[in-house]
Amino acid sequence: MLETLLRLVAAVSVALVAAGTAGAYSFDPIATGFDEPVYVTTAPGDPSTLYVVERKGTIVMVRGGQAAGTFLDITNAVWAGGEGGLLSIAFHPRYAENHLFYIDYTDLDRDTHVVEYTSANGVAVPSSARELLFVEQTYENHKGGQLQFDKQGRLYVGMGDGGSNPDSLRNDPDNRAQDLGTRLGKLLRIDPTSSSTWQMIGYGLRNPWRFSFDRVTGDLWLGDVGAGVNEELDFRLRAKLGSPANFGWSHFEGTVVYNGDVKLRGNGKLVAPVWVYTHGHGNCSVVGGYVYRGARLPKARGRYFFGDYCTGVIWSFKVGPKGRASAVTRLPDHVPNLVSFGEDTNGELYALGIDGILYAFR
C-alpha cells in the first residue's frame, strides 16, 4: 500500500512538471563579482544590507547593489574543495539586541562545524567564536550545511549523509542516513541560547541542499538532492516538527526504491516527498527555495519557488493544505549555475549563481 502511494505521488509530480507553463515572474541580476557565492540573507533590524556567503570562507555585505565590506573572514580555517566550504549563515531572531549569528563550514580536515559568533560595529568579532556542533566527515561530498531559525528561536542544521568515495558503486555505503547513532543524513535543531543538546527531528536524508520555513505558517520545506534519477521536495507541518520524520534515503530515492537491502530504521514517520522530478532535460540537483511572502509581487504570495542547479530552471507552485502543489509554473528565463535562494527581512526573494551573480525576484 505504501509503495503504491509513493508511485502515485511520483507520477503526479512528474506530470505536473511536464504540464507547467511559463509564469510571469523572473529573477534579475542586481550585483556581480562574488567568489563562488552559496547563500544570501539579511539580518533582523538591518533590512538595507544583504549578506552574501562565499564558499572560500568570507561573508560580504552588499548595499545598493554594491559590495560594502567584509562581515566575516575565516578563509584560513575553511576547506572549500569538493562540496565543502563556508555554506551558510543564520542570524538570531533577536540579532538587533544580542548580535548573535551562526555559520556552518567544513574545516581543513573536511569536518563540519556550526559556530556561534557575535558582531560589534557592524562586523563579526572573531574572538567570540563558540562551537555548537562538530561532525566528523570522511568523504568530500554531501555536507548539507543549511542553517535556519524557526518561529520559536530554534536553530536548525541539515546534515548530508557524508557522501561516498567517487569510485564507490553505492551511495551512502555505510548506511549513515538510516543510522540513528550518527548525525550524518539528519535534520537537527537546538535553542542555542538555552541548551547544549541537539535534537534529531529528521533522518533518512541524502543531501538537504537548502531548506526554509514559511514565514507565515512556520511549515518546513526541504530540497533533498537525489542520486541517479530523482530529485525531491519534502514538507513538514509546523505542528509535526517535534516528532522525528524518516525521509527514506537510502531505501528510497524520491519515491522509488533505491536500495532494498537498506532497512528503514527507528520509529520516525516515513514522509513521502510532495514533489519529485527526474534528471531528464539536463536536470541534476534540486535547490530548495522559499514560500514567497513579500510585497513586491502580490500575485506571487503563497507560491513556493525552487530550482535545479544544472539547468538553472526555476519552478513555482501554489502551496495548498499539507504542502499540496497546484498552479505549477516554470519561469520563462533561468538562473545559470543556480546554487541557492535567499530571503530578506521583508520576505522578498533572491537567487545566486555560483559563477558570482546575485539576482532579485521581480
N, C-alpha and C positions, 0 to 999 in steps of 0.2 A: 504493500500500500504506500509506504513512504517513498520508495523509488519511483512508483508511478506518479506520485505528486510532484517529485522533483523533475521528472521528464516533462511533465506538463508545464511547469514553471519555465524550463529551458525553452520549450517550443514557443511559448507565448513571448518570451523575451526576445528571441532571435527574430520572430515575425514582426514584432514592434519596431526593432531596429531597422529592418528592411523596409518597413512601411513609413518610416519617419519622413517628414517633408521639411524643407528649409524653413527656419524660423526667422524672425525679424531682428534678432539680437546679434551683436558682434563684440569682439574684444579688439580694441585699438591700441597700438603702441603709444606709450607715454614716456618711456625712458629707456636708454640703452647703455651698453658699456660695462655691464656687470660680468664678473668672472664665475661662470657656472652657478648661477643663482638657482636655489632649490625651494625657497619658501619666502612668502611676503605676508606681513601683518601690520597692525598698528597697536599702540598701547592705550589702555584706558586713560582718559584725560588728555590725550595728545593726538587729536584727530588729524592734525596737519602733517604728521610725519609718518611715512611708510618705512618699515624696517625690512630690508632685503637680506636674506641669509645666503651667503656664498659658500659653496661646498668646501673650499680650501680652509675655512676657519674664521671668516670675517662676517660681520653684520654691518651693512651700510645703511645710513639714514638718507631718506630721499624726501625732499620738499620741493613742491612746484615743478616736478619732473626732473630735478637735478640732484646729484649726489651732494649731501650736506655734511659729510664727515663719517667717521667710523665709530660705531657704537661699541663694538667688541672685536678684539683680535686675539685669537688663540691658535693661529696657524702653526706655531711651533709644537703644539700638543696634538694636532689632528692628522690622522691618516685619511687622505682623500682619494685613495685608489679604489678599484672595484666599485662597490655600491656604498662605500663608506664616505665619511666626511662630517662636517657640521651640517645637520639635517633639518633642524627646526628650532624655533624659539616660541615660548608662550609667556605672556605677561600675566602676572597675578591679577585677578579681577579688581583688587584694591591697590593696584600699582601706583595710582596717583597719591596714595597715602603711605604705602610701605616700600615702594620702589623695588619690589622683588620680581625677578624674571627667571626663566628656566630654559636650558638648552639641552639638546641631545646631540652627541657626537661620538665618533669612533676614534680611539687613541692610536698611538704609533704601533701598538700590538694588535690593532684591529678590534679591540673590545669596546663595548658600548658603555657610555656614561650618561647619566642625567644629573645635571648640576644646577644648583640654585646660585644666583648672584643678586647683588643689589646694585643700584645705579646712584650716581650723585652728579649734579650739574649736567644732567642730560646724557651721560655716558656710563658704561659699566665700570664697576670697581673690581679689578682683577683679584685683589686680595680677599674679597668677600666670598669666594667660591666655597660652596658646601655641597659635597656629593650626596645625592639621594639614592642613586641606583648604579650598580656596576654589574654588567652581564658579560661573561666571557664568551668570546666568539672564536670559531675555528676556521671558517671559510670567508671568502671575500664578498659574498652576496647576501641578499635578504636581511637587511638591517632594520627594516621598518623605519622608525625614527621620528614619527609624528608626535607632537605634544599638543594637548588641548585641555582647557578647563571647562567643566560643566557648570550649570547654574548654581550648584552648591559649593563651588570653590574647590572642587577636587581636580587634581591634575591626572590626566590620562596619558599613557605612552603605549604605542603599538610596537610590538617586537616581531620581526620576521622570524622564520624558523631556523635561521642561521645558515641557510643555503647548503651547498654541496660542492665537492671538487668538480671542476669543469669536465674532468674525464669520467665522472660517475655516470652510470646509465640510469640512476634513480634520483628523484628529488627527495629532499629530506630523508637521507638514507638511515639516519638514526631515529627516525620517528619522533622528533622533538615536539612537533606541533600537538601530538596527542599524548605526550608525556607530561603529566601534571607535576612532575618533580623538577622541571626546568622552566625558566622564564622565556625561553625561545618559543616563537609561534603563539604568543599570548597578548592579550589586552589587559593592562594593569592600571590601577589607579591608587591615589593616595591624597590625603589632605596634608600638603607639605608644611603647613604652619602648626599642625597639632598632632602629627603622627609620624612614626618612622617605619610603619608597616605597609607594604604594598598589598593590595587586594587584587586577586585574579578574577576578572569578570568575563573573560572570553579566552578561548583557546581553539586550536584547530585552524590557525591562520598561516598562510604561506609567506606573504609579504604585504602587510597592510600599508599600501602607499597612499597615504592621506585619508584621514577621517575627520569628521566635523560633527558639531551639534547644531541642530536647528535652533537659532537664537530665540524663536518664539515658543516652540513646543518642548525643546530640550531633548528631542529624539536624536539618536545616533545614526549617522550614515558613514559607511566604510567601504573603500575600494580595496579588494584583495587581488593581487596580481596572480594570474594563472600560470600554468606550466606550459603545455604544448598546444592547447586547444581553446580553453575557455577563460574569459575574464569575468569577474563578478562584482556586484554591489550588494552589500549586506546592510540590514536595517534592524535597529532595536528600539522599541518604545522606551521612553524615559522611565516609565513605571517598572520596566523589567530589567533595568540595568544593574540592579542589585543582586540578581541571580546569575550564575555563570551560564554562558552560551557556548555551545560547541559549533564552530563554523565549518567543521567537516574535513578540512585538509589533514592528511593526505589520502584519506579513504576516498573523499570526493574532490574533484576539480570542478568547481561550479556545481552543476547538478549531475555530473557524470561520474561513475565510479572510476577513480584513477588507479588506486592500488587496493584491490580487495583483500590483500593479506594484512593490511593495517586495520586494526580494530578500533572502533570508536570508544574512547575511554571516558571514565568519570560519569558524573550524574548531570552534567550540563545538558540543557535542552538543545537538541540539534536544530540549528537555524538554517533554513534554506535561503539562498540568495533571492532578492527581489528582482534582480536584473542579471542577465547573462548575455554576453555577446562573444562571438568567435573571432579567431585570428584571420578570418578571410579579409580580403581587400587591403592587406597590409597592416591590419591592427595587430598589436602585440602585447600591450601592457596598460592596464587601466590606471587612470589618475583620478582618484576620488575628489569630489568637489564640495559644494555648499548649496543649501537651500537659500535662494535669493530673498532677502527681506529688506532691501534698500528702498530708497525713494526715487532714484533716478529714472527707473523704468517700471512704473506701477503695474503694467500688464505682465511683467515677469515675476512678480511676487508670488511666492509659494511654489516656484519651479526649482527643481534640483538640477544643477549643472555639473557635468563631469566630462572626461575626455579620454583620449588614448595617446600615449607617448609617441609611438612610431608614426602615426598618421597625422597627429595634431587635430583630429576631428573632435568637435565638441557637440555633445547632445544635451538636451534638457527634457524634462517631463514634469507634468503637474503632479504634485505629491498628494495622494489620497490617503484614506484611512489605512493604518498599519503599513504604510510605505508603498501602497499600490501606485503604479505609474499609469498615467493617461496623457493624452495630447502630446505624444512624443514628437520632438522635432530635432533636426540636425542643423546647426548653424551653417549659413551659406559659405563662410570662409573658415579658416583653421588657424591654429597657432603652431607654427613649426617648432619641433623639439619640445612640445608641451611637457613640462615636468611637474607643475604644481599650480593650484589655485590658492587664493588668499581672500580674506575678508577684513574690512576695516571696521572701526567702531560704529559706523553708521549703517552697516550691513551691505555696503557696496562691494562688488567682487572685482578681483584681479586675477591675472594669469601670468605665468612665467615660462619663457623658453630657456632651456639650459644653455642656449647659444648667447644669452646675455640680454634679452629684451623683456621688459616689463609691460604688460598690457592692462588696460582698464575696460571694464564692462560698460558698453554704451547702448 
